[in-house]
Structure formats: structure tokens, C-alpha cells
Amino acid sequence: MASDSAVASEGSLKVVQDATCTFCGCVCDDIDLRVDGTHIVEAKRACVLGKAWFLNHDVEDRAPCYIEGQPATVEAGIDRAAQILVRSRWPLVYGLSDTTSESQRVAVSIADWVGANVDTTTSVCHGPSGMAFQGVGEVTCSLGEVRNRADMVMFWGSNPAESHPRHFTKYSLMPKGMFVPNGRSDRTCVIVDVRKTKSAKAADIFVQIKPRGDFEALWTLRALAQGLELDPQQVEADTGQPLSAWQDLMDRMKAAKFGVIFFGMGLTMTRGKHANSEALLALTRDMNAHTRFVCKPNRGHGNVTGADNVVAWRTGYPFGVNLGRGYPRFNPGEYTASDVLARGEADAAMIIASDPMANFSQPAREHLGSIPYIAFDPKETPTTRAATVSFTVATYGINVPGTVYRMDDIPIPLRPAFESPFPSDLEILEGIESRVRELQAAERAS
Ligand code: SF4
């Protein structure tokens, strides 16, 4: 729970200082909340998305558990969930990016006990980066280092002005830092994208590249970093920008004292996917022959970085891992949830804090709807509605303490605002894990 010094009273209101917003990967941990019973009435310093996250939070009028659409006790739900998982020959565990790392850890344990396929929402956002990290490695740093040192800040295929509204002001562009004492005026901001996004207004240099030309643009910069001669006509045809523009950018990158490239799904989910991410990671590595350069994916969900970390600690791989043979196998495309479901392979599933029934392909949704599955969510969603067992759970960060990972892999504690009438997914997952162990022990003994 929040420490006493962080919680105070102001008349009838409870004040929680330095609460953590888990709406996006910035995980801002400086939000002061004013709470009236079970309503948050003020979220000081939160951006427009953070305010909507805190102020629109309602405790839903729902039962804590439903089995086949009928209200049930949590204990009955735990037992039925464990029975489904233990009887399954090809279980799938999916989601995990909007809950605490404590819950993620128990979910991966359950996957291990039952030999499941475990995957997270990383597979539909920065999965290609996860593959590239395995192949190329990542020259990286914390957002605190960016704040204090970066004089060249690049965004590639990322639109933080809309997706991470405090990114510029809290971490990357505006803050005055130890080695950039004048803040914004000490930094050069470069935005590379296929269209003029809202973020482009903040840029000193906006480079509009040809759609699907990210790999060619990055490879051009790699060649220029090494001083190779290039054909100007081909560069312009491949990237949409003249060679002189790329040479100018490379000269500035080499002249920087500390450069950073933040990249988003505009890079990872367009033609080239993991090859694009590999090209950007390799360019960052190459730049360290000239100056200090780092890169970092701009992550979306509040604890998707925690999901990558926890799955990697437990299995050696960040997502798309199959534990069916008793040891981990990593193969995106084969063991990623949407593919497993679309091919009709899983015969049971456990979905935590995610809504695949709203955003997976039709074949994947149809198969999920045809198998027994368990769903966890604070709200009613298409996924909870069609679940065999659905649990209504407390919301992480607002009701539940624990740990989340900021997009730069820094663990941040949560300071909840008020208690929920619903259990946390951690309590339920721990109950399912022990029931699974009991059922497996009974099976071995019989
Ligand atoms: S930037 Fe993200 S984490 Fe920070 S307040 Fe806004 S939504 Fe919340």
C-alpha cells in the first residue's frame, strides 16, 4: 500500500501524493490525486489521457465472478479455471500488459505448470523490436539520462504528442538537465515519419519519408555513418528525401554529444517489421563509433515493459513462448497468440487484462469463442462476455499496489487511491496456481 507520508486528508477528501499513472508507458509517478470515497476528483499533473484514466474510473456494478454467464463465487471460479487449465492439452496464456509484475509472475508460473503457450500484447505492438533485441542487442539508457544529457532527440515512426502526452515535457525535450541546462534550446529535435503528425510541430527538423521506406532510410544513414558513397538518385527514389538531407542529418547526429532515437509502431508494424527495428538498433550501435547514441521503443500499455521483463526472466524470451515440451521455445508467428488461435491450435485459454475478442482477426476470435477460456478484467468487455469463467478484478494503480516497469525498464511502485470491492487479479491467480498444483498432485497420486 502507499506509505503513510504519501497519503493525507484534506477535509473529506483523501490526498494521495506521487501516485503512478498506468495509462501509458511513460508511467508518470508524480500525480497527486484527490479522492472522494470511490471517485477520484482531481489528478494533478496528469495529461489529458491520464486525467481520463483517473477521473473516469468507476467501480462497475458487477459480480466478482461469472461462470458461463451466471454470477458465481470467486472460489467456484478459481476451481473451474484450474480444472479447465489442467484438462487442456494446448493451453494459451495471453495479455498481461495491463496488470502488475507480481501478477505477471504468477501467470507465467501457471503457464509453466500446465505447459502452456504464453504470449503478451507485445506480439501486436513491439514484437518486431523484441525479435531485433535478440538479434542485434540494444544500446540503451534510462529516461533520466535522456532528461539530463540528450542534446539530439529523434523520434522515428512515433507520435508522442498524442500517444504519450508528457513524454516531451517530463523526459525528452523540455526539461532542463544536468548537461542541457537550457532545456529545449539545448536540444535538437528530429522527427522522421511518413506523415506530418501532431508531434512534427515540435521538431526542429521534420523528415518525411516515403511510406514503407523506413528500412531504406535507416540503411542510408548506416552507410553515411560509415562514410560510404551512395547514388543520390537511388536514395531519393527509395526514401523520398534527397541524399543531401540525409547527409545533413548524419552530420548533426555525429556532432551531437548524446543522441537518442525513440521509435514507435510506425517503424515496427510497417513493411520490414523486425528488419526495420534491427536497422535502427544497428544504426544506433554504429553511431557509437562517433559519439554517444542510444535508442528506446516508445511503449504503449502501462506495464507492457514489465510483461517483457517478467516473461524474459522466467523463460529467456520476451513473448511468444511455448512451454508445452517442458522447456521454452520462442518463435513469433508460430507461438504468438493471434496465430495460435487463428490456426485453431489452443484448446483452452487464460486471458489477463486484454481484449482479443475486440481486436484479433476473425478466425482467431472464432476459435477463442469455441474453446473454454478464463478472462480477467476490471470492466465488462467482448472478451469477458464470451468467457467460460470471467473475473471482475480491481484496477492496478488505482486500487491495487504493486510494481510496473516504465518504458525504460525502470521498476516503479504503485500508490493506489482507494480499495476496490473486487479482488486483485494477483489474489485470483495465486488461488488458481495452488488449485492447479492440487489437481496435478491428485492426478499423479491416482
Ligand atoms: S503521459 Fe502517460 S503515464 Fe503520464 S500522465 Fe499521461 S497517460 Fe499517464
Residues whose N, C-alpha, C, O or C-beta is under 5 A from the ligand:
A	BS01	SF4	C21 F23 C24 C26 V27 C28 A46 C47 L49 G50 H164 P165 R166 H167
